[in-house]
Amino acid sequence: MFHTFNHLLLWVFSLLGLSSIFLILINYSNEQPDSQAVKPITNTNASNQPEIEELRQECLRLREQLQQQNIQLTTEFQESTFKQIQTLLTNYPSLRPMVQVKPELPAKNIISLLTPLDNLLSTWGYELIGQAWEQVEYDPQLHQPDNSDIQPGELVFVRFVGYRQGERILVPAKVSRTLPGGAS
């Protein structure tokens, strides 16, 4: 799957970058714009004031409860994800100095460190679209061709896998008529 350590590092950094973006988006979605702030009601009958105030307080309480639930869910997600990739995160910082001392270290010796990422993807229900260098029939719903003249059903090679979650395509597999570097 990985021929050089640089390809392995690129893949790991890409996945970690996507995870970081996902966590940033979760935190961003927890912030409420000012337009959702509770505004006082004017021009009301004095007899309705206690009921209106009670409803306003209930609204504030429910918003606070929702915000706390969002914080709790985000924290639980982060902790769960960290536990699943903890081995990778704790071992990764040691890889760089190890490769500097031993540059001939084959990438296959490092691939076992990526098992936590496979487990995380499985937990999330993410499935691979294709296998690297696998020959498949081109399907425009599942594949992104490197050349616009590739036709459905044409035999192509998977250059980079894609991911799906059930029927939803998260990222299509990148395909080509040829393998990289003329490999066969």
N, C-alpha and C positions, 0 to 999 in steps of 0.2 A: 504494500500500500504506500509506504513512504520510502523513497530511495535515498534521500539524504536527510541529514539532521535539519537542514534549513527548511525543507518542505514540512517536516514535522513541527518545527517551531512556528512556521507560518500558520499551520492548521490550528495549533493550540492557541496562538494569539488571536486568531480570527474568532474562535469559539468563545474565548474569554472576553473579547471585545463585544461580541453579540450579547453575552450575559450581562455585561456592564450596561449596555444600552437598554436592555430589558429592565434592569433594576432602576435606572434613571427614569424611564418612562413610568414605571409603577409609582415612584416617589413623586413625579410631576403630576400624575393624575390624582394624587391625594390632596394637592393644593387646590383650594376653592377660590374662584375669582370673586372680587368684591361685589359683583352683580348679584351674587347669591346671598348676600348678607340680609339679615332680617331687618326690615324697615318698619318704622312705626306706621300704624294706620291712622289716618286723619278723617275728619268729618264723620264721626260716628256718634250714635246715640249714647248718652250717658249710661243708660241701663244695660247696654251691651259691653261696656268697658271691662267689667270683671271677666266676662267670658272671652273677650278678645285677648286680654292679658294672659289668661290661662292658656289659650291656644298658642300664643306667642312663646310662652315659657316651654310648652310641650314641644314646639318646633325647635327651639334652641337645644333642648335636652336630647331630642332625636338626632339632630345634626352632630352634637358632641359625641353621642353614642356611635354614630356611623363613622365619624373620624377616628375614634378609638378602635373600632373594628378594623378599619383600613390599616391603621398602624400595626395592630396585632397580626393581621394577615400578612402584611409585608414582612414583618419580623420573622414570622413562622416560615414564610417562603425562603427568606434569606438563610435562616438557620438550616432548614432542610436541604437546600441546595449546597450550602457549604459542607454539611456533613457528607453529602454524596461525592463531592469532589475534593474533600480534605486531603486525601492521600496525594493527589496530583498537586494541589496548592502547596503542600509542605515539602514535597520532593522536587518540584520544579526549580526553586532557587539554587539547588545543588547541581542541576544539570549543566548550567553555563560554565562554572569553573571546571566541572568534570570533563566537558568537551574541550575546553581550552588546554587542559593537561593531556587529554587523550583524544586528539582530533580524529583519529581513525576509528573511533567507537561507532559501530554500526547502529543505524536507527532502529533496527529490529530489537536491540537490547533495551530500548527506551519505550517501545510501543506498549509494554505492559502497564506503564504509568498512565496510559490513556483509558484504561478500563473503566475508571470512575465516570468518565465522560459518556462512554457507551451506556453505562447503567443509568445515568441521569437522563439521557435521551429516551431510554426505554421507559423510565418512570413517567416522563412527560407524555408518553404515547407517540413519540416521533419515530417515524420509520424511514429507512434509507430508500431513495429512488435510485436503483442501480447499484452496481459495484464498480469501483475504479477499474478501468481498462476492459470492462465487460462489453461484448458486442451485443447490441440490441437493435430492434426496429425502432426507428424514430417515431415518437409520438409527441406532437406539438403541445399536448396537455401536460406532459411530464418532463419534456426536455427543452433546453435552450441551445439551439444550434450555433456553431461558430461561423456558419456560412448560410446566408439567407436562401440559397437555392436547394437546400436539403428538403426532400419530399417525405411526407408521411409514409411509413413502411420501409423506407430505405435503411439499410444496415449502417449503423454508426457505432462509435466507441464512446463509452462514458469516460470523459476526462476528469470530471469532478462530480461526485455524487450530489443528489438533491435530497430534500427532506419533505415529508408529508405527515399530516396528522389526520388520520382517517381519510376522508375524501378531499380535505383541504391541502393544497400544494403550498408549502411554506417557501420553498426555493426549488426551482426546477434543476434537474441534473444538466450539467453542461456537456454537450456531445460534439463529436467531430467525426469526419470520415476517416481520419488517420489517428494513430497513437502518437504521443509526444516523442520527439526525437527519432521518429522512424522505428520505434520499438515494434516487435511483432509478437 
